[in-house]
Amino acid sequence: MRLDKFLKVSRLIKRRTLAKEVADQGRISINGQQAKASSNVKVGDELCIRFGQKLIKVRIDKLQETTKKEEAANMYSVIEESQIK
């Protein structure tokens, strides 16, 4: 699955266009490698996403084409959440 689609379906980022912009700015890495919006993600990958002053590290637990709002959080597990100084 494409990175931008995963971010939208899992609701880590609300819109796919916004997910694409964040990835193109170099603020997302997959397993330590800088990622583009078109990068493929798979179960077990670790994503590191920078939102302004916040850094979130998540592990992908499952991939789904669509999901309900309540089930979206089951697609990933948060490993670490920290503030950037």
C-alpha positions as a Markdown table, in Angstrom:
| # | Residue | x | y | z |
|---|---|---|---|---|
| 1 | Met | 0.0 | 0.0 | 0.0 |
| 2 | Arg | 1.2 | 3.5 | -0.7 |
| 3 | Leu | 2.4 | 5.6 | 2.2 |
| 4 | Asp | 0.0 | 8.5 | 1.6 |
| 5 | Lys | -3.0 | 6.1 | 1.4 |
| 6 | Phe | -2.0 | 4.3 | 4.6 |
| 7 | Leu | -1.7 | 7.6 | 6.5 |
| 8 | Lys | -5.2 | 8.6 | 5.3 |
| 9 | Val | -6.9 | 5.3 | 6.0 |
| 10 | Ser | -5.3 | 4.9 | 9.4 |
| 11 | Arg | -6.3 | 8.5 | 10.1 |
| 12 | Leu | -2.8 | 9.5 | 11.2 |
| 13 | Ile | -3.2 | 12.3 | 8.7 |
| 14 | Lys | -6.7 | 13.4 | 7.8 |
| 15 | Arg | -6.4 | 13.9 | 4.0 |
| 16 | Arg | -4.3 | 12.1 | 1.4 |
| 17 | Thr | -3.2 | 15.4 | -0.3 |
| 18 | Leu | -1.9 | 16.6 | 3.1 |
| 19 | Ala | -0.1 | 13.2 | 3.6 |
| 20 | Lys | 1.5 | 13.6 | 0.2 |
| 21 | Glu | 2.7 | 17.2 | 1.1 |
| 22 | Val | 4.2 | 16.0 | 4.5 |
| 23 | Ala | 6.0 | 13.1 | 2.8 |
| 24 | Asp | 7.3 | 15.3 | 0.0 |
| 25 | Gln | 8.7 | 17.8 | 2.6 |
| 26 | Gly | 10.9 | 14.9 | 3.9 |
| 27 | Arg | 9.1 | 14.7 | 7.3 |
| 28 | Ile | 8.4 | 11.0 | 7.1 |
| 29 | Ser | 10.8 | 8.1 | 7.2 |
| 30 | Ile | 10.2 | 4.3 | 6.9 |
| 31 | Asn | 12.6 | 2.1 | 8.8 |
| 32 | Gly | 15.1 | 5.0 | 9.0 |
| 33 | Gln | 14.9 | 5.8 | 5.3 |
| 34 | Gln | 13.4 | 9.1 | 4.0 |
| 35 | Ala | 10.1 | 8.3 | 2.3 |
| 36 | Lys | 8.1 | 9.7 | -0.6 |
| 37 | Ala | 4.3 | 9.6 | -0.8 |
| 38 | Ser | 4.5 | 6.8 | -3.3 |
| 39 | Ser | 6.7 | 4.6 | -1.1 |
| 40 | Asn | 5.2 | 1.2 | -0.3 |
| 41 | Val | 4.6 | 0.2 | 3.3 |
| 42 | Lys | 4.1 | -3.3 | 4.7 |
| 43 | Val | 3.2 | -4.8 | 8.0 |
| 44 | Gly | 6.0 | -4.5 | 10.5 |
| 45 | Asp | 7.4 | -1.2 | 9.0 |
| 46 | Glu | 8.2 | 1.6 | 11.4 |
| 47 | Leu | 7.2 | 5.1 | 10.5 |
| 48 | Cys | 8.7 | 8.2 | 12.0 |
| 49 | Ile | 6.5 | 11.3 | 11.3 |
| 50 | Arg | 7.3 | 14.9 | 12.3 |
| 51 | Phe | 4.3 | 17.1 | 13.0 |
| 52 | Gly | 5.6 | 20.6 | 13.8 |
| 53 | Gln | 7.2 | 20.3 | 17.2 |
| 54 | Lys | 6.1 | 16.7 | 17.7 |
| 55 | Leu | 7.7 | 13.4 | 16.6 |
| 56 | Ile | 5.7 | 10.2 | 16.4 |
| 57 | Lys | 7.1 | 6.8 | 15.9 |
| 58 | Val | 4.5 | 4.0 | 14.9 |
| 59 | Arg | 4.7 | 0.4 | 13.8 |
| 60 | Ile | 2.3 | -0.8 | 11.1 |
| 61 | Asp | 0.2 | -3.7 | 12.5 |
| 62 | Lys | -2.2 | -4.3 | 9.5 |
| 63 | Leu | -3.1 | -2.9 | 6.2 |
| 64 | Gln | -6.7 | -2.3 | 5.0 |
| 65 | Glu | -8.1 | -0.6 | 1.9 |
| 66 | Thr | -10.8 | 1.1 | 4.0 |
| 67 | Thr | -11.7 | 1.2 | 7.7 |
| 68 | Lys | -14.2 | 2.7 | 10.1 |
| 69 | Lys | -13.1 | 5.5 | 12.3 |
| 70 | Glu | -13.3 | 3.4 | 15.5 |
| 71 | Glu | -11.1 | 0.7 | 13.9 |
| 72 | Ala | -8.4 | 3.0 | 12.4 |
| 73 | Ala | -6.2 | 3.0 | 15.5 |
| 74 | Asn | -5.9 | -0.8 | 15.3 |
| 75 | Met | -3.9 | -0.4 | 12.1 |
| 76 | Tyr | -0.8 | 0.8 | 14.0 |
| 77 | Ser | 0.7 | 1.0 | 17.4 |
| 78 | Val | 2.5 | 4.0 | 18.8 |
| 79 | Ile | 6.1 | 3.2 | 19.8 |
| 80 | Glu | 7.2 | 6.7 | 20.9 |
| 81 | Glu | 5.9 | 10.2 | 21.0 |
| 82 | Ser | 8.2 | 13.1 | 21.9 |
| 83 | Gln | 8.5 | 16.9 | 21.6 |
| 84 | Ile | 11.2 | 18.4 | 19.4 |
| 85 | Lys | 13.1 | 21.3 | 21.0 |
